[in-house]
Amino acid sequence: MQLAATRIFTDDVDALVSFYESVTGLSAERRHPLFAELRTPAGVLAIASTATVRFLGEGAAESRANRSVVLDFLVDDVDEAYSGLRDRVGGFVNEPTDMPWGNRSLLFRDPDGNLINMFTPMSGRAS
């Protein structure tokens, strides 16, 4: 088994795609006006309109309701990423912080409120 993608349902695909393109530096592949994918070497972040939820089953998903999932993005230098994001992110949950499990992490939310963690393993940082 292989995890193929993580999908976010949103009421505004264009806004969310634009946000993720801006913070990741990736270009989304738009398969349909209601769906887009951002591909990384490790996996795919899919963004779908809530208009597609009816195909899954009424009420199967809801936008802006996530409070239990974090999207983790490995970056070369979390402090550098923070500097580059200050103009593009409305507010941060935390500034770059050393975590007890060995990562330096930066947390913020996308426009729909989904939590994003950009991190760098501290073992990979210059002292």
Secondary structure, DSSP 8 states (H G I E B T S, - for coil): ----EEEEEES-HHHHHHHHHHHH----EEEETTEEEEE-SS-EEEEEEGGGGGGT-TTS--TT---S-EEEEE-S-HHHHHHHHTTT-S-EEEEEEE-TTSEEEEEEE-TT--EEEEEEEGGGS--
